[in-house]
Amino acid sequence: MRKKVIPKSERKITSYLRVSTVDQDVEKNKASVLNFANSHNFIGKVQFTEEKISGMVPWRKRKLNDLVESLRADDVLIVPELSRVGRSLVEVLEVLSVLKDRGVAVYSVKENFQLNGSDIQSKVMRTMLALFSEIERDLISSRTKEGLAAARARGRLLGRPRGPGRSKLDPYRPEIEALLANGSPKTFIANRYNTSPLNLSLWMKKNKIQRA
């Protein structure tokens, strides 16, 4: 079946702008996106989707999910930078994969790349992102294993303690201590173990755990 070709005049040009705190302004990003669109001769008005939300929130729970669902083949998505899309390289790749399956072209202003094209530049960029995300997963796994090994060497008992006052974080204490020692933010750790940053802080205080 022949693919329907959408005229450039009907192509949707969109941009996703996310800031994480109320004191950040999207106007600067808007200007850079508009300049990028003009320099690439995109025909049509750029439609912006804006939200102020932490990057630690999964992309499917943000406005980005609704935007992705609304895009179709030959539409264009422009982002100021890749860090605005996902909380990790793994998540960025997930978003790009979904958009690629929909036939949506994705451009990043800061990196100055088309990420979902069929040209060699796009393919190299996707390959590099996949490689870096694999390294990211390996580093987290390695740090966790090192933390567990160090805890065992110190003779600490692993696992959930018996009796009242137990926390679902207790079995992961060595992992959490390893992540804290390697500079992982509390928001990242809390999200990883399905709790809130406040609960994590209270649990750390109760167990006399301090960031290294």
C-alpha positions in Angstrom: 0.0 0.0 0.0 1.4 3.4 -1.0 2.2 5.7 1.8 0.1 8.8 1.8 2.2 11.9 1.3 1.2 14.9 3.4 1.8 18.3 1.8 4.2 20.5 3.7 1.5 23.0 4.3 -0.5 20.4 6.3 2.4 19.1 8.2 2.2 19.8 12.0 5.3 21.6 13.4 5.4 21.2 17.2 7.7 21.8 20.0 7.8 20.5 23.6 9.1 22.9 26.2 9.6 21.7 29.8 11.0 23.6 32.8 11.4 22.0 36.2 10.9 25.0 38.5 8.6 28.0 38.6 11.4 30.5 38.2 12.5 29.1 34.8 11.2 30.8 31.7 10.3 29.1 28.4 10.6 32.3 26.3 14.3 31.8 25.6 13.7 28.2 24.5 10.8 29.4 22.3 13.0 31.9 20.6 15.7 29.2 19.9 13.1 26.8 18.5 11.5 29.4 16.2 15.0 30.4 14.9 15.7 26.7 14.3 12.4 26.2 12.4 13.1 29.2 10.2 16.6 28.2 9.4 15.3 24.8 8.3 12.5 26.3 6.2 9.7 24.6 8.1 6.4 25.8 6.6 3.7 26.6 9.1 3.3 28.0 12.6 5.1 26.2 15.4 2.6 24.8 18.0 4.1 24.8 21.5 3.3 22.4 24.3 4.6 23.8 27.6 4.7 22.5 31.2 6.5 23.1 34.4 7.2 19.7 36.0 10.2 17.8 37.3 12.2 15.8 34.8 12.0 12.9 37.2 8.4 12.4 36.3 8.1 9.6 33.6 7.3 11.0 30.2 4.1 9.1 29.9 2.8 11.0 32.9 3.5 14.3 31.4 2.0 16.4 28.6 4.6 14.9 26.4 2.6 11.7 26.2 -0.5 13.4 24.9 1.7 15.3 22.4 3.3 12.2 21.1 -0.1 10.5 20.7 -1.3 13.4 18.6 1.5 13.3 16.1 1.3 11.4 12.8 3.6 10.5 9.9 5.6 13.4 8.5 4.9 15.7 11.5 7.9 17.4 13.1 8.8 17.7 16.7 11.5 20.2 17.8 13.0 20.1 21.3 15.4 22.7 22.8 17.6 19.8 24.0 17.3 16.1 24.6 17.4 16.5 28.4 13.9 18.1 28.2 12.5 14.8 26.8 13.5 12.2 29.3 14.9 11.7 32.7 17.6 9.3 31.3 19.0 8.2 28.0 17.0 5.1 28.3 13.8 7.1 28.4 14.9 9.5 25.6 15.5 6.4 23.4 12.0 5.1 24.3 10.4 8.4 23.2 12.4 8.5 20.0 11.4 4.9 19.3 7.7 5.6 19.6 8.0 8.7 17.4 10.0 6.8 14.8 7.3 4.1 14.6 4.8 7.0 14.0 7.0 8.4 11.2 7.6 11.7 13.1 10.8 13.6 12.5 12.5 14.8 15.7 15.0 17.7 15.9 17.1 18.9 18.8 18.2 22.5 18.7 21.1 22.3 21.2 22.6 19.1 19.7 21.7 20.4 16.1 20.6 16.9 15.0 17.7 15.3 13.3 17.2 12.2 15.4 14.6 10.2 13.5 15.7 10.7 9.9 16.9 8.0 7.5 20.2 9.8 6.7 23.5 8.6 8.0 23.8 11.4 10.6 20.5 10.3 12.3 21.5 6.7 12.3 24.9 7.5 13.9 23.2 9.7 16.5 20.7 6.9 17.4 23.5 4.4 17.6 25.5 6.6 20.0 22.5 7.3 22.2 21.8 3.5 22.4 25.5 2.9 23.4 25.5 5.6 26.0 22.2 4.4 27.5 23.7 0.9 27.8 26.7 2.3 29.5 24.4 4.2 31.9 22.5 1.0 32.8 25.8 -0.8 33.4 27.2 1.9 35.6 24.1 1.9 37.8 24.3 -1.9 38.0 28.0 -1.8 38.8 27.6 0.8 41.6 24.8 -1.2 43.1 26.8 -4.4 43.1 29.8 -2.6 44.6 27.6 -1.2 47.4 26.2 -4.7 48.2 29.7 -6.2 48.2 31.0 -3.4 50.5 28.0 -3.9 52.9 28.7 -7.7 53.1 32.3 -7.0 53.7 31.3 -4.8 56.7 29.2 -7.7 58.0 25.9 -5.9 57.6 22.9 -8.2 57.4 20.9 -7.8 54.2 17.2 -8.1 53.8 14.0 -6.8 55.5 14.3 -6.7 59.3 11.6 -8.5 61.4 9.3 -6.7 63.7 7.4 -3.4 63.7 8.6 -0.3 62.0 9.7 -2.1 58.8 10.0 -0.1 55.6 9.9 -1.2 52.0 13.2 0.5 51.6 15.0 -1.6 54.2 16.0 -4.4 51.8 17.5 -1.9 49.4 19.7 -0.1 52.0 23.0 -1.2 50.6 21.9 -0.2 47.1 20.6 3.2 48.3 23.8 3.9 50.2 25.8 3.1 47.1 23.7 5.4 44.9 24.1 8.2 47.5 27.8 7.7 47.7 28.0 8.1 43.9 26.1 11.3 43.9 22.6 10.2 42.8 20.0 12.8 43.7 17.3 11.8 46.2 14.6 12.4 43.6 16.2 9.8 41.4 16.6 7.2 44.2 13.0 7.8 45.5 11.6 7.2 42.0 13.7 4.1 41.5 12.2 2.5 44.7 8.7 3.8 44.2 8.6 6.2 47.1 8.6 10.0 47.6 11.7 12.1 48.3 10.2 13.1 51.7 9.7 9.4 52.7 13.2 8.7 51.6 14.6 11.5 53.7 12.6 10.4 56.8 13.8 6.8 56.3 17.5 8.0 56.0 17.1 10.1 59.1 15.6 7.1 61.0 18.4 4.8 59.9 21.1 7.5 60.5 22.1 7.4 56.8 23.9 10.5 55.5 25.1 11.4 52.0 28.8 10.7 51.7 
